[in-house]
Amino acid sequence: MKTTNINTTHETEINASYETSKFALAVGIGMAAIIGLWGLACMISGLINGGLGSAIKGFMTAVTGN
């Protein structure tokens, strides 16, 4: 029985700037989602504690300064 060894080489080209940009975009989107969910939780908490009228009054005070 004859054994033959075949050596093969595979080269993979990696675009490091593309991969870095893709990672940075994913991190940015993830952080934006977390901040958005936190803001939503704060709005719901404010509505539960003060009611809709108080939330509207507070918003108008913040916008107009009165």
Buried (B, 14 or more C-beta within 10 A) or exposed (E): EEEEEEEEEEEEEEEEEEEEEEEEEEEEEEEEEEEEEEEEEEEEEBEEEEEEEEBEEEEEEEEEEE
